[in-house]
């Protein structure tokens, strides 16, 4: 009997669910990942309707957002005033949470504050997703069920308002900001939501005229930078090439992130090579591989490094590990070289305080270098780093990353014990064991 109100795992499998929380009995019994009971979003692109096109925008596609038959929010016809409880959540967002998710140390000039705060006053959808994120975070900082419930309520409102905005051709910047923050919220607080909001972002970017049109404003460049950054990270966790097609972007639109952005662009290209390798289309990529490797080598940071330069070096070393783990035609370095890259990367990571905003970008390097660690000292460093980051940030995905790394270490140690080889693909290993992607947001 198919369950309509049970967890998403039972719904997808077509079985009745006992709806126990946090994990249902069937998932526990079968050792499956219980995907929870929250709402799900599905993006689809359809032909543009007969509604008028905003001036100066190119006709392309329209976007329709669905929440599934189980929950259809009622359409809302007006923006609500900010409730008293919402003021507390917005204050938490502005004074605390926003500084945990940005690599900028600019304080009041934090790009999330600069570009999103002006939109909050006239966008109910963005305001709702922001308050949902704040409530989710407060539920971790001061555990209480009311905050978790409030987070769900605000998320439902965000989806309802966003549906209305997309149909009414509201300001594209506020719609894209809402979509990007939904993507970020899913990666931070949900385990495998099953939704890639970047699909909706891609349609909206195209609808407004593509990268060039969006780059005409600082807010547009900031939003594109966020989309691009998450696209690159998603390409790693899914072993597929980035699909947004954005070029020459800057992380969070920050001018001082140019060298970091170059490294991340190369990471996206490596994901493309990895995808071609998996589909047996990568036999003629020798020249491209050589170019990527040469660029990674040339980006080495030397001498006295400040935190920004050290962050570039951290990502460059992770990029080298990712390159050699993802390509086939280049001469492979020995495991001792990969261990060297891992050790250097982790040593650089340890020199940047966990309280630094830059550590917001360290999940992928910590994952990439951490999975390569073999000796106890480095492994303890990885685990302690994740524990310290969680204590400071209270973001639940950090605990999943720790679980994933421990699982990869077990598999690698077992493999070495049987064959003496270390050829475990870390991303594939997590997918096979936990039936989900790695959360390297």
N, C-alpha and C positions, 0 to 999 in steps of 0.2 A: 504494500500500500504506500503510495507516494505521500511524503510529508509536505504540507504547505506552510507550516509554522515552525518547523524544526530547524536544526542547524543547517548551514549551507552544504556541508558534506553529505548529510542524509538526503537532502533535497536533490543534490546532483546524482547520488547513487540510486534514488527512487525508493528509499526505505523510510519506514515510520521512525520518528525520533522521539525519545523520551523527554527531550528538552531540558535535561539536567544542565546546570551551569557550574563552572565555566566550560566544561567539556561534557558532552552527552555520553550516556552509558555505552552506546554502540561504538562510538569512536574510541573510547577508552578500552573496550573489550577487544576491538580489532587493531588497536595500536595505530589508529589513523589520526591525522591532524584534524581536530575539530575546528572548522572555519567560522564558528560563531553564528550569531543570530542577527547581526546588524543589517541595515539596508544595503543594497547593492545598486550601483549605477551602471548603465550600459550606454556607450556612445554609438551613434550611427550617423552616417552622412546620407542625406537625400537631396534630390534636386531642389533648387531654390524655388520658393513659392512666389506668388505674384506681388508680394509686399514690396514697397519701394526700396531701392538700394540707397544707403547713405551716400551723400555727396562725396565724390573723390575716391570711392572704393570700387574695386573691380568685382564683377559678378562671378561667383565661383560655386560655392556650396552653401547649404544651410545646415545647422546642427540641431538635432533633436535629442533630448536627454530623457531616459526612461529609468524608473526605479523598480520596475517589475510588478507583477499582478498582486503580489502580497501586500504592497504598500503603495498607494497612490495619494500623495499629498494633495490637499485641496488647493486650487489656484488662489493666489492672493492678489488683491486688487490695489493695495496701497502699502506704502512703507510704514512699518510700525515705529512709534517713538522708542527711544532707547529706554529699556526697563531699568529699574533700580539695580536688580541683580546683574544685568548686563554691564552696568557701569563698573562693577567690581571686576568682571571678567576682562573688559577692555583695559582697565588699569593694569591688571596682571600681564596682559599681552604687551602693553607699551613699556612697562617698567621692568619686566623680568623676562618673559618668554622670548620676545623678539631678539634679545641679545644672546640667546642660546642657539639660535638657528642661523645666524649670520656670521660670516668670517670677518666682517668689518669691526674695527675697534673705534668707530667714529662717535660712539655715544649717541647723542641726540641727532646726529647726522647718519645714523644707521640707515642703510638704503631701504629696509623694510618700513621703517617709520616715515622716511621722507616720501616714498612713493605710494604707500598703501594708506597711510593715515588720511590724506585728503579725500580718498575714495570712500572711506568708511561712512562719511556723513550723508552720502546720497546713494549708497548701495546696500540694500538689505541682505543680498546674497553674500557679499564679501563680509559684512559685519557678522553674519550668522556663522560662517565657517571660521572666522577669527575667534569668536566667543566659544565655539565648539572646541577649538584647539586649546584655548586657555582653560576651559573646564576639564578637558582630558588631562592636561598637565597638573592642574590643582588636585585632581583625583589621585595623582601619584605623590604629590608633595604632601598633601594632607588627606590621606585615604578616607573617603566617605562616599557611600553609594549615591548620595544625592548629586554629587558633581558628575559622576559617570553617567547618570540618567540625564542630567542637564546637557552633557556633551552630545548625547544621541539626539535629544530634542532640537538642539541648535543645528546639528548636521541635517536633520530632516528639513528644517526651515531653509537652510542654505540651498538644498537641492530644489525645493519648491520655488523659491525666489529665482534661482538660476534658470529653471525651466521657463518661467515667465519672461525673464530678461532676454533669453535667446529668441523667443517667439516675437517679442516686441522690438527687436533690434535695438536694445539698450546700448549704452556706451561700450564699445568692444573692449576697452582697457579694463573696465571693472569686471566684465565677464571673464576675460583671460586671467585676471588676478584671482578671481574666485576659483577657476579651474586649477590653476597652479597650486593654490593653497590647499585645495582638496587633494591633489596629488601628494603634497608634502605631508598633510595630516594622515593620509592612509599609510604612508611609509613609516611615519613616526609612531603611530598609535594602534595600527591594525595589523593583524597577521594574515597576509595574503587575502586582500579584499577582493581579488579577482578582477579589478578594474584598472585600466591604464588611462588615466585622465588626459595624458598627452595626446591621445587620439583626438579628443575634443579640442585641445589646444591647437593641434595641427590644422584642423578644419577651420578654426577661427582665424588663425594666422593667415591662411590662404585666402579666406573670405575677405579679409581687409586689404589684401594686396601683397602679402608675403613679407619677407624680411626687410626689404627696403622701405616699405611703407611704415612698418612698426618702428624702425630705427630713427624716425624723424623726431622722436621725443625721448627725453631721458627716462621717463616711466616706461615707455615701450622698450627701450634698450634693456632696462632692468628686468622686465618680464621675459623678454626673449632670452636674456642670460640665464634666468632661472630655468626656463624650459630646456634650453640647451644643456645645462649642467645635469639636470635629471635625466635627459635623454642619453647622455654619455654613460652615466652610472647604470641606467637601465640596460644599456647595450652590454655592459659587463655581466650583470646578473642574469641576462637572458641569452648571452653568447650570440648576439645578433648585431648587425650594423645599426648605428643610430638612424632613425627614420625621419626626423624632422627636416633634415637637409640644411640646417643652419650653419653658416660659415663665419669665421673670424669673430667669434663672440667673446665676451668677457664675463667672468664669473660675477654674478650680481651686478653687472654693468660697471664694475670698479676698474678704473684706469690702471691702478697699481697691481692688478691681477693678470697682466698681459702674459708674462712668462709662464705662470701657472696655467693659463688658458691654452697656451701653445702645447704644453704637455698633455692636457686633457684632450685636446683635439687629436693628438697622436694616439691616445688611448682609444678614442672612438674609431680611428682607422684600424687599430689592432683588432677591435671587436669585429670589424668588417672582414678582416683576414681570417679571423677565427670562424666566422659564419661560412665563408667560402671553403675553408678547410673541411668543415663538417659536411658540406654538400658536394665535396670532390670537385670544386671549381677553383681551387687555389694553386693549381700546378704552375701557372704562369705569373706568379706574383713575386718572383725573386727580386726584380728591380725595385718594386714598391717596398718590400721588406727591408732591403738594403737602405733605402732612403729613410724609412722610419727609424731604423736602428742608428743610422748616422746622426739624425737629428736629436735623438734621445741622448746619445753620447756627447754631442756638442753643447747641450744645455746644462752640463755639469756646473754646479755652483761651487766655487772654491774660495779659499781665504776665510776671513772673518765673516760669518753669516749672521744677519739679523733674522728675526722670526719669519719674515716673508720669504727671504732667500732660502732659508732652511726648509720652508714648506714646499717650495719648488723642488728642492733636492729630494725631499721625502716622496713626492709624487713621481719624480723622474726615476728613482730607484724602483718604485713599485711598478712603473711602466716597463722597465727592463725585465722584471720578473714576469709580468703579464705577457710581454712580447715573447720571451723564450718558452713560456708555457702554452702559447697559443699558435705558434708557427712551426712549420715543418722543414722548409727548404733551407733555412739558415743552419750553419754548423752550431750544434747545441753546446753550451758551456757545460762543464761538469757540475754535479750537484754541489760541489764545494763553492762554485761561483754563485749559484743561486743562494746558498747559505750566507755568502759574503754580502750580497745585495740585501738580503733580509736583515742581517745583523746591523749593517750600516743604517738602513732605514729605521729600524727600531731604536737605535741609539740616537738618531736625530729626533725621532718622536719624543723620546724621554727628556730631551732638553727643552721642549716647549711646555710650559705649565698647562695643566688641564684646564685652568681657569681662563686661558687665552681664547679669544673668539676664533682664532685660526683652527683650533682643534675641531670646530664644527665640520671641517673638510677632511678629517683624518680617519673616517670609518673605512673607506676603501683601502687606503695604504695600510692601516692596522690589520685589516682582513688579509690583504695580499701578502704582506711581509710576515704577519703572524702565522698564517697557515704553513709557511716554509720553515718556521722555527723548529729546531730539533733538540736543542739542549735545554735543560731545566731552567737556567737563569733567564734566558730570553722568553721562554714560555710563561714563566712567572711574571715577567715584565708586562707581557701582553694582557694577562688576566688582571693584574693589578691596575693597569691603565684603564681597562674597560670598567672595572669596579669603581675607580676614582671618577671616571666620566659619568657613570650612572649616578653616583652620590651627588655630584654637582648639578646634573641636568635632569635627572628623573625622567628619562625618555626610555620607554619600555623596549624599543627595538635594540637597545644596547645589550640587554639581557639575551635576546635571541642571537645576536652576533656572537656573544660569548659561548652560547650553547652550540652554535654552528662550528666555531673554531675547535672546541673540544671534540666534537664528532669527527671533524676532518683529521685531527691529530690521531685519534684512535684508528681510523682507517689507514692513514699513512704508516703508523707504527706497525700495524698488522701486515701491511703490504711489504714493508721492508723486512720484517721478520720471516716472511715466506719466500720472497724472491730476491731480496737485497736491492730492489728497485724502488724508486719514488716517482711513479707516473700517475698518481691520483689527480684527477681534475677536480679542484675544490668546489667549483660552482655546480658541476654535474653531481658531485657527491651529495651536496645538500639537497638538491632536487630529488635525488633517488631515495634518500633517507626520510626527509621531512615533507616531500611533495609540495615544495614551494620554492620561490626564488630567495636568494640571499638579500637581506635588507641593508644595502651599502649606501643608503641615502647620505 
